[in-house]
Amino acid sequence: MQEHADEAQARIAAILTAVDEGTLPRLAADIERGLRDAMPHWPVHGEGGGSFYLELDSAELEYGSHTLTKDDDGYDITIVRMGSSQIVARIGAQFSATAKAEFSLSVWDSVDKEHVGMGSESAEQEVDFDGAFLLTLSGDFAEPPDDALDVEDIEIVDAPDYFDFGEIEFQPDPSDYEDWLAEEANSDVAPDLAQETAELKGDQLF
């Protein structure tokens, strides 16, 4: 059994070497695409501070780039499952990503004894970390890999799951005020406001 595992690890190492050297562009592109699709599914929790009460609505990691972990002993590879036409391996890598979060902001109403919503704010930060992913390759391992192998699945299995996004403060959108002015201009009170303004201007003439 160990002999087969060593053989499978050697095959994966040879494939990763070719990916790094640029001689397997299709597999390299498929691995990158798989990591990009898989990373947002990694569960992430975020927190922040500030003058408002914060509630996390959503958080995720967005893939940026990766480098396969390698030392004097070679790549960080652990064979998880193997068969005649499929190998699943855990691969170590260094990742660059963007951590993103969306928070709901509120303040405490001491009169009504409840939180009053103040809108939402987003936050993000660039992060670098050591992690790992499961790579599932399937096909004919006796043939040249670029033609005979496919990336069947990729899953992130090791990455940070907590990020502190620092101070989160309410940032009013100027367009919200413009929308309010437009609504007031079309409301029933607009003529009254115009009349009051004209009367005030008339009073100033005397």
VENQUI-V144762 format. One record per residue. N is the residue number from 1. BURIAL is + if it has 24 or more other ideal C-beta (glycine too) atoms within 12 Angstrom, else -. Layout:
n=N burial=BURIAL
n=N burial=BURIAL
This chain:
n=1 burial=-
n=2 burial=-
n=3 burial=-
n=4 burial=-
n=5 burial=-
n=6 burial=-
n=7 burial=-
n=8 burial=+
n=9 burial=+
n=10 burial=-
n=11 burial=+
n=12 burial=+
n=13 burial=+
n=14 burial=+
n=15 burial=+
n=16 burial=+
n=17 burial=-
n=18 burial=+
n=19 burial=+
n=20 burial=+
n=21 burial=-
n=22 burial=-
n=23 burial=-
n=24 burial=+
n=25 burial=-
n=26 burial=-
n=27 burial=+
n=28 burial=+
n=29 burial=-
n=30 burial=+
n=31 burial=+
n=32 burial=+
n=33 burial=-
n=34 burial=+
n=35 burial=+
n=36 burial=+
n=37 burial=-
n=38 burial=+
n=39 burial=+
n=40 burial=-
n=41 burial=-
n=42 burial=+
n=43 burial=-
n=44 burial=+
n=45 burial=-
n=46 burial=+
n=47 burial=-
n=48 burial=+
n=49 burial=-
n=50 burial=-
n=51 burial=-
n=52 burial=+
n=53 burial=-
n=54 burial=+
n=55 burial=-
n=56 burial=+
n=57 burial=-
n=58 burial=-
n=59 burial=+
n=60 burial=+
n=61 burial=+
n=62 burial=+
n=63 burial=+
n=64 burial=-
n=65 burial=-
n=66 burial=+
n=67 burial=-
n=68 burial=+
n=69 burial=+
n=70 burial=-
n=71 burial=-
n=72 burial=-
n=73 burial=-
n=74 burial=-
n=75 burial=+
n=76 burial=+
n=77 burial=+
n=78 burial=+
n=79 burial=+
n=80 burial=+
n=81 burial=-
n=82 burial=+
n=83 burial=-
n=84 burial=-
n=85 burial=-
n=86 burial=+
n=87 burial=+
n=88 burial=+
n=89 burial=+
n=90 burial=+
n=91 burial=+
n=92 burial=+
n=93 burial=+
n=94 burial=-
n=95 burial=+
n=96 burial=-
n=97 burial=+
n=98 burial=+
n=99 burial=+
n=100 burial=+
n=101 burial=+
n=102 burial=+
n=103 burial=+
n=104 burial=+
n=105 burial=+
n=106 burial=-
n=107 burial=-
n=108 burial=-
n=109 burial=-
n=110 burial=-
n=111 burial=-
n=112 burial=-
n=113 burial=-
n=114 burial=-
n=115 burial=-
n=116 burial=-
n=117 burial=-
n=118 burial=+
n=119 burial=-
n=120 burial=-
n=121 burial=+
n=122 burial=+
n=123 burial=+
n=124 burial=+
n=125 burial=+
n=126 burial=-
n=127 burial=+
n=128 burial=-
n=129 burial=+
n=130 burial=-
n=131 burial=+
n=132 burial=+
n=133 burial=+
n=134 burial=+
n=135 burial=+
n=136 burial=+
n=137 burial=+
n=138 burial=-
n=139 burial=+
n=140 burial=-
n=141 burial=+
n=142 burial=-
n=143 burial=-
n=144 burial=-
n=145 burial=+
n=146 burial=-
n=147 burial=-
n=148 burial=-
n=149 burial=+
n=150 burial=+
n=151 burial=+
n=152 burial=-
n=153 burial=+
n=154 burial=+
n=155 burial=+
n=156 burial=+
n=157 burial=+
n=158 burial=-
n=159 burial=+
n=160 burial=+
n=161 burial=-
n=162 burial=-
n=163 burial=+
n=164 burial=-
n=165 burial=+
n=166 burial=-
n=167 burial=-
n=168 burial=+
n=169 burial=-
n=170 burial=-
n=171 burial=-
n=172 burial=-
n=173 burial=-
n=174 burial=-
n=175 burial=-
n=176 burial=-
n=177 burial=-
n=178 burial=-
n=179 burial=-
n=180 burial=-
n=181 burial=-
n=182 burial=-
n=183 burial=-
n=184 burial=-
n=185 burial=-
n=186 burial=-
n=187 burial=-
n=188 burial=-
n=189 burial=-
n=190 burial=-
n=191 burial=-
n=192 burial=-
n=193 burial=-
n=194 burial=-
n=195 burial=-
n=196 burial=-
n=197 burial=-
n=198 burial=-
n=199 burial=-
n=200 burial=-
n=201 burial=-
n=202 burial=-
n=203 burial=-
n=204 burial=-
n=205 burial=-
n=206 burial=-
